[in-house]
Amino acid sequence: GENKYGEVVLGFYPSVAPVTVAHILQLVRLGGYNTNEIFRVDKGFVAQVQGVDGGRRAPMSKGLRAVAKQTVPDEFSSTLQHKRGVLSMGKFEEPHTGTSSFSMLLGDAPSLDGKYTIFGRVVAGDHVLSQLEQLETRREGIFVKPKERVEVVSAVLMHA
């Protein structure tokens, strides 16, 4: 995905989290992350992409809305750990509640292991994550949010 800070290239782990990866890729194909935002930047912890049905400026088609509301099962790995650059599916406390929000880890977070699905990693663009960590932020409840909107200009599939 691209924003004014540069491009971040994501790689996926379909053998570890097949349902999650297929779901995210379907959302990308439908343009779901275009005009979405990175609503949470918690230095040393996570940069979190807003759920497709909550963060976009562009209107959603019925097809996109239907996919964005689908939930995915938890797909935990006993071998992968939450370290900087890992992609981790967002969800609620209840199991199997991930939809389309996910985090790019900005540091090691072993407390997330076995609680959130790891489905890929940042393969290029760590410098962009470092730039995001320098943004001015404000605390809102449990979230640390950037003071200015950080928009995902476009998210495109490079390899199917």
C-alpha positions as CSV (number, residue, x, y, z in Angstrom):
1,G,0.0,0.0,0.0
2,E,1.1,3.6,-0.7
3,N,0.7,6.8,1.3
4,K,2.6,10.1,1.2
5,Y,5.2,8.6,3.4
6,G,6.1,6.0,0.8
7,E,5.3,2.5,-0.2
8,V,5.0,-0.6,2.1
9,V,5.1,-4.0,0.4
10,L,3.4,-6.8,2.2
11,G,4.1,-10.5,1.9
12,F,1.6,-13.2,3.0
13,Y,1.7,-16.6,4.7
14,P,-1.1,-18.6,3.0
15,S,0.2,-21.9,4.4
16,V,-0.1,-20.5,8.0
17,A,-3.4,-18.5,7.7
18,P,-5.1,-19.5,4.4
19,V,-8.6,-18.1,5.2
20,T,-7.2,-14.8,6.5
21,V,-4.9,-14.3,3.5
22,A,-7.6,-15.2,1.0
23,H,-9.9,-12.7,2.7
24,I,-7.4,-9.8,2.8
25,L,-6.4,-10.4,-0.9
26,Q,-10.1,-10.4,-1.9
27,L,-10.5,-7.0,-0.1
28,V,-7.4,-5.7,-1.9
29,R,-8.8,-6.9,-5.3
30,L,-12.1,-5.1,-4.6
31,G,-10.2,-1.9,-3.7
32,G,-11.2,-2.1,-0.1
33,Y,-8.1,-0.5,1.4
34,N,-7.9,2.4,-1.1
35,T,-8.7,5.7,0.8
36,N,-8.6,3.8,4.1
37,E,-6.5,5.0,7.0
38,I,-3.8,3.9,9.4
39,F,-5.8,5.1,12.4
40,R,-3.4,3.9,15.1
41,V,0.3,4.5,15.4
42,D,1.6,3.3,18.8
43,K,5.4,3.7,18.6
44,G,7.3,0.4,19.2
45,F,4.0,-1.5,19.2
46,V,1.7,-1.3,16.2
47,A,0.5,0.7,13.1
48,Q,-3.1,-0.4,12.7
49,V,-5.1,-0.2,9.5
50,Q,-8.8,0.7,10.1
51,G,-11.5,-1.7,9.1
52,V,-12.6,-1.3,5.5
53,D,-16.1,-0.4,6.6
54,G,-14.9,2.3,9.0
55,G,-11.9,4.1,7.6
56,R,-12.6,4.7,3.9
57,R,-13.4,8.0,2.4
58,A,-14.6,6.5,-0.9
59,P,-18.1,4.9,-1.0
60,M,-18.4,1.2,-0.9
61,S,-20.1,-1.1,-3.4
62,K,-22.6,-3.7,-2.1
63,G,-20.1,-6.4,-3.0
64,L,-17.3,-4.8,-1.0
65,R,-19.5,-4.1,2.0
66,A,-20.5,-7.8,2.1
67,V,-16.9,-9.0,2.0
68,A,-15.8,-6.4,4.5
69,K,-18.3,-7.6,7.1
70,Q,-17.3,-11.2,6.8
71,T,-15.4,-12.6,9.8
72,V,-12.4,-14.9,9.6
73,P,-11.4,-17.7,12.0
74,D,-8.4,-17.3,14.3
75,E,-5.5,-19.1,12.6
76,F,-2.8,-19.2,15.3
77,S,0.8,-20.4,14.6
78,S,2.9,-22.0,17.3
79,T,6.1,-21.1,15.4
80,L,5.6,-17.5,14.3
81,Q,6.0,-14.6,16.8
82,H,4.8,-11.0,16.9
83,K,7.9,-9.1,15.9
84,R,8.5,-5.9,14.0
85,G,7.2,-6.1,10.5
86,V,4.7,-8.9,11.2
87,L,1.1,-8.5,9.9
88,S,-1.4,-9.3,12.6
89,M,-5.2,-9.5,12.1
90,G,-7.3,-7.2,14.3
91,K,-10.3,-8.7,16.2
92,F,-12.4,-8.3,19.3
93,E,-12.0,-10.2,22.5
94,E,-14.2,-13.0,21.3
95,P,-12.7,-15.6,19.0
96,H,-13.1,-15.6,15.3
97,T,-14.1,-11.9,15.1
98,G,-11.5,-10.5,12.6
99,T,-12.9,-8.7,9.6
100,S,-10.5,-6.3,7.8
101,S,-8.5,-4.3,10.3
102,F,-4.9,-5.4,10.8
103,S,-1.7,-4.2,12.3
104,M,1.9,-3.9,11.1
105,L,4.0,-4.6,14.2
106,L,6.4,-1.8,15.1
107,G,8.3,-3.8,17.7
108,D,8.2,-7.2,19.4
109,A,4.9,-8.0,21.2
110,P,5.0,-11.5,22.6
111,S,1.8,-10.8,24.6
112,L,-0.1,-11.0,21.2
113,D,1.2,-14.5,20.4
114,G,-1.6,-17.0,20.3
115,K,-4.2,-14.3,20.5
116,Y,-4.0,-12.7,17.1
117,T,-3.5,-14.3,13.7
118,I,-0.1,-13.6,12.0
119,F,-0.8,-13.7,8.3
120,G,2.3,-12.1,6.7
121,R,5.0,-9.5,7.1
122,V,6.3,-6.2,5.7
123,V,8.8,-7.2,3.0
124,A,9.8,-3.7,2.0
125,G,9.1,-0.2,3.4
126,D,10.3,-0.5,7.0
127,H,11.5,3.1,6.6
128,V,7.9,4.1,6.1
129,L,7.0,2.5,9.4
130,S,9.8,4.4,11.0
131,Q,8.5,7.7,9.6
132,L,5.0,6.9,10.9
133,E,6.5,6.4,14.4
134,Q,7.7,10.0,14.3
135,L,4.2,11.4,13.8
136,E,2.6,13.5,16.6
137,T,0.0,11.4,18.3
138,R,-2.8,11.7,20.8
139,R,-4.3,9.2,23.2
140,E,-7.9,8.2,22.7
141,G,-9.0,5.5,25.1
142,I,-6.7,2.5,24.6
143,F,-5.5,3.8,21.3
144,V,-2.6,6.1,20.4
145,K,-3.6,7.8,17.2
146,P,-1.8,10.2,14.8
147,K,-3.0,13.8,15.0
148,E,-3.3,13.9,11.2
149,R,-5.1,11.4,9.0
150,V,-2.6,8.9,7.5
151,E,-4.3,7.7,4.3
152,V,-3.7,4.5,2.3
153,V,-3.7,6.0,-1.2
154,S,-3.9,2.6,-2.9
155,A,-3.3,-1.0,-2.1
156,V,-2.7,-3.2,-5.2
157,L,-2.0,-6.9,-5.7
158,M,1.4,-7.4,-7.3
159,H,1.4,-11.3,-7.4
160,A,-1.8,-13.4,-7.1
